Amino acid sequence: MSERFRFAYEPGVIRAGRGCIGDLEAELASQGFERALVVCGSTVGSTPTVIDPVTEGLGERLAGVFAETTPEKRLATAAAAVESYRTHDADVLVGLGGGSSLDVAKLTAILAGDDRAIQTVADELVETGTISVPDDPAPVVAVPTTLAGADLSQGAGVTADPASGLVDSAASGGISDPKLMPRAVLADPELVATTPKSILAASAMNGFDKGIETLYAANATPITDATAGRGLELLAHGLQAFEDGAVDAAALEPVVEGLLLVQYGIWRPDGVKMSLIHAFGHGLTRTYPVQQGAAHAVIAPHVLEYLFAQVDARRGLLAESLGVGDAAELATAVVERVIEIRDALGLPTRLRDVEGPEPEEFEGVARSILADSFAANAPPGFEPTVEEIAGVLENAY
């Protein structure tokens, strides 16, 4: 260890393993919660293989189900969820599903702990690009059904649409506060296995990239090196199962474990670990309909090639974690391993094949990428330019 560091982190309780969703009621009881409102999307809420284990796991602590979340993470949706939360006299929110549903649960927690009018909150979003978090937001328990790694997170995204009557033009932003960290995460491979393989594959690329970036981020620590390194090892092996056909709970066990490890400590009060790949992902998905996992799949190898051409980016540790530590050319081996995993997931390989920008738009997208807060967390010595970022997009096209 060559530098001093500070590591402050307060994650929620982690329960993991096949069938752990059956422990949901016991976990809520141990934390003193009595009435849970499940927050999920309409598909999850109407799919018995997903919703039934959760409602059965809650037992007598089930207060109700709000099955109206959407990928857009709309503020108006959270406002409706708050009404349901209060109508059911709930005292805890159970976010069930992918990252969008978990984010809406956190938005709901903010609104439930605040007596401000929803219009005031919308105005703040428009003016500042974020929403302030009250001193006592409603508690959230996360039950993920995808592999994006949005579980051990104190952040959430939010949008507002003119159709809601809250804003004059579309608005979006992000929120980060330690008080939004879930009180518990229940990561059950049996529940994750109910999600269609195509959705899991795209989300897995996003989660996988969190592990990669945790190792080369400017604020890396020995603690997150250990967890992310082991997590990448499990993911690199476990994600190969997607290439073999059906993905069941047994195959997902090492993947779910690896995902928990790469998330551990990446959202902390003193900063996040996401870096350049996620900045590219934001730049591509903020104004284009390309799906986040597809964006990561296309762009990650090209970003790593560019990064390695500029700085070391801890290629040795990355190579070791990905099982190619004995390669003659470590940077090349890391990029090839990432491509191998991407291809095993069956994800897109070119920007032109997803709903992203055209070449004439690359300079504007590059400026958006460089302005993203995650770009500032790139490795020391890395000084990108708009032209170079646009060149990465051209290579990916």
N, C-alpha and C positions, 0 to 999 in steps of 0.2 A: 504494500500500500504506500503510494508516494505522496498523497495529499490528504490533508485533514478533510473530514466530511461530517455532516450532520444528517441523521436519518430519523425523522419524526413521522410516524405512521400509525393510524388507528383504524384498522379494517374491522368490519363486522365479523360476527361468528361465521365460520365456513363449515358447512356440512356437505360432504361429497360422497359419491358412490352410488351404485345401482340400488334403487329403492329408497333413497334417503328422503324423497318427497313425503314418504309416510311419516317422517319425523316432524313435519311442519307444525302440527298442533303442539307437540311437546316443546318445540323451540319457542313458539310464541308464548306458551305458558311460562317457560323459564325466564322470559324477559318481561312478563307481566302484561302482555297484550291479550285482550279478550274478544275483540270483534274486528275481523279482517275484511277489507274490501279488495277483491281481486281486480286488477287493472290489466286488460289485455285487448287484443284485436278481435274483430268479429270472427275471423276464421278459427283462431285458437279457442275462443269462447263457445264455438259451435262444433268443435271436434272432440268427441267423447274421449278418445285416447290421450288427449292432452289435458283437457279441463277436468275430467273426472278424477284422475289421481290427485289433483291439487285440491279440489273441493272435498274429496274424501280424506285427504291428509289434514285438512283444516278441521274437520269434524265439527264440533259444536262452536268452534271459533269462526266459522264462516258467516259473515254478515250479509254479503251480496257479491255480485259480479258486475263490473262495468266493462263491457266488451265493445268499446268504440274507438280504440286507439288506431292511428294510421301511421304510415311511414313518415308523414310530414311533421309529426310532433307538434301539432297545432296548439296554441295557447287556448283557443276556444274549446278544444277537446278537454284540456285539463280543467277548465272552468266548469264544464259539464260533470267531470269526474268529482270535483269538489262537492257539487250539489248532491251527487249520489253518496259520497262519503258522509256528508252530514245527515242526509235522509236516513241512512242505515245506522247512524250513531256509531260509526266505526272508530277505532283508535289506532289502526295500523293499515298500511297499504301493502299489498302483495303484488309487485310488478311481475307479470308473467309473459314471457315471449322473447322477442329479439330486442335489440338496442332501442328501437323506437318506443316500445311499450314500457321499457324500464325508464326511459327518459320522461315519458308522460307521467309515470308514477311519481318521479321526482318533482316535476312541475306541479303536479297535484299537491304534493307535500308542501311546496312553497306557498301555494295559494291557501291551503287549509290552515297554515300557521300565521296567516296575515289577514288583517281586517280591511286592507285596502280594496277599493272597487276595482274590478277587472279592467275597466277603461284606464285607470291610473297605471296599472301594471303594463298594459299595452303601450301606453305613452312612453313609459320608461324604456321598454324594449326598442321602440323606434328611435328614441333620443340617444341611448347609450349602447345598444347592441347586446344588452344583458338584462337580467332581472335580479334585484337585490334579494337576498335570502333572509327571512326573519330569524329572530333568535331561537324560535322553537317550531321548526317545521314538523309536519306529521312524520312519524317514523315509516321507513320503507324496508321491506324485505324483498330481495331479488330472487326470482326463479327463472333462470335463462333457459331458452329452448334453442338457441343458436350458438355459434362459436365466435362471435365478434369480439368478445372480451369487454363487454360493457357492464360487467357485474360489480367488480371491486372498484367502483368509480365514484368520485364525488362531483362528476360533471354531467351536464345534460345539454342537449340542443333544443332550440325552440323556434317556431315560425308563427307568423300571423298573416292571415290572408284577408284582403278587402271584403270578401264574401261574409266574413264574420261580423262586419260592421265595426270592428275595433280599430282598424287602420285604413288609411287612404290608399296605400300601396303596400305590396308585399314586404314583409320585414322578417329578419331572422337574426339569430344570435346564439351565444353560448353562455352557460352558467357554470361556475365552479366554486364550491364551498365545502369544507370538511363536514359541515352539518348534513350534507346530502349523501354521505357514505351510507349504504344500506346497513341496517342493524344486523342482518344475516343474509347469507347467500346459500341457497340450496342448489347444488350442481349435480343433477341426477342424469347419468347417461341414458337411462331408459326413457326419460322425458325428452331429452335432446334427440333421441333416435326416432321420435315421431315426426320430426320436421323433415320435409322433402329433401332429398340428397342435394339437389341443385342449390337450394337456399343455404344448406349447411356448408357446401363447398365455398360459396362466395363469402359467407361470413367468416369461414376459417382462414381465408387469406388475410383478412383484416386483423384477426387475432394473432396469426402467425407473425405479421409485420410488427406488431407491438413488441414481440420478443426480440426481433432483430434490432429495432430502434432503441430499446432499453439498453442494449449493450454498447451502441456507438453514440448515444446521446451525450451532450456536453455535461449533463449533471448525473452521469452514471455513478453508482456507488458499489463497493464490494458486496453489499447485501443483495442488491438487485442484479448484480452480475451472477451471483450464485443461483437465484431463483429463475431468472430469465434463461440462463445457460442450460439448466436442467430442463426447464420448460420447453425450450427449442429442441432439445434432444428428444423429448417425448413426442412433440408435435411432428418433427421431421420424420420420425418413424411411423407414428400413428396415422398421419394424413395420407400415407401411401395406400392405406386400405381403400380409399375412395376409388382408386384405379381398378380395384378387383371386383367392383360391382356393388351389391347392397351393403349398406353400412348399418350394423346393428349395435346394440348397447355394449356388447363385449368389445367390439372394435373401437368404440368411442371412449372407453374407459381411459386409456392413456392420453387421448386427445383432450378430454375434459380436465384431467389432472394437469396436463401441460399448460392448458389455457389458464387455469387458476394460478399457476406458478409465474407465467410471463406477466400476468396482471399485478402480481403482488408488489406493492410499493410504487407503481408507476403514477398513481394519482395521490399526491401528497400536498399538505399545506404549503410547502416551499417550492412547488412546481411539479410539472408532469414530465414523463419520459418520452412522449411522442415527439417525432422530429420530422425529417425531410420527406419521407414517404407519405406520412399523414398530411403534411402541408400540400403535397401534390394532390392527394386524394381530395382534400377540401377544395383546392382550386378547380378541380375537374367536376366535382359534384355540386358545388355551390350554385352554379348557374346553368348546368347541363343535366339532362335526365339520366346520365350514366350512373349505374348502381355502384355504391362505395366499394364493395368487394371486387367488382369487375375492374374498377379504376386501379385498385391496388394490384390486381393480377397483371394488368398491362404494364403498369409503370414501375413496379418495384425493381425488376432486374436492370432497367435502364438507369434508375436513380442510383442504384448501388454501383454500377459501372462508372458513372459520372463522379460519385463520391470517392471511390477508390482511386480515381485518376488524380484527385486533388489532395487527399489526405489518407492517413493510414486507416482511420475509422475502425480500429480494433479488429482488423480482418483476421488476426490469429485466433482471437477468442470466438469470433463468429464461426470460423472454420471448424474449430474444435467442437463447438456446440452442435454444429450441423453434420458432424461425422466425417469431415474432409480435412482434418487437421494435418494429415501427412502429405497433402498435395504439394507439388513443387511451386505452383503459382496460387497462393492462397486466395487472392482477390478473384481470380478467374473461377476457382473451385467454388467459392461462396455463391457467385452469380449463377453458375451452372446448377448448383444444388437448389437454389431458389426457383429456377426455371423448371427443374425436375418436379418439385413439389407442386408448383403452379399447374403444370401439365397433368399431374396425377389427379388434381382436383377438377380437371376438365374445364378450366376457365379461359376467357378470351386472351389472345396474345398480342393483338394490335389495336391501337386507338381508333383506327378507322372502322373497326368492327363493333364498336360500342357507340352509344349515343352521346359522344363527346364533341369537342370543338374541331373545327376544320383548320388547316394550316394558317390561313389568313388571320385566325383569332389567337394564335399561339402567344404572341407578344403580350396581349392583354391578360391571358391566363397566367403567363409567367409572372407578371407584376402582382397578380392576386396571390400566387403561390409565395412569392417573396415577402408579401405583406402579412401572411398568415403567422400567427404567434408561434406555431410549432417550428417554423423555419429557423427561428432564432435559437433553437435547441440543437442545432447541427454541431458536429464535432469541432473542437478548437482548430483554428487555422483555415477553416473552410469559408471562402468568401465568394459566393455565387453572384453572377450577374444576370440581368434579364435575358441577355442574348444566350447565355449558356443554358439557362432553364428552358428557354424556347427551343434550344437545340436538343435537349432531352426529349421534349414533346415530339419534335420532328423524328427522332430516332424511334420513338415508340409508335409513331403513326403507321 
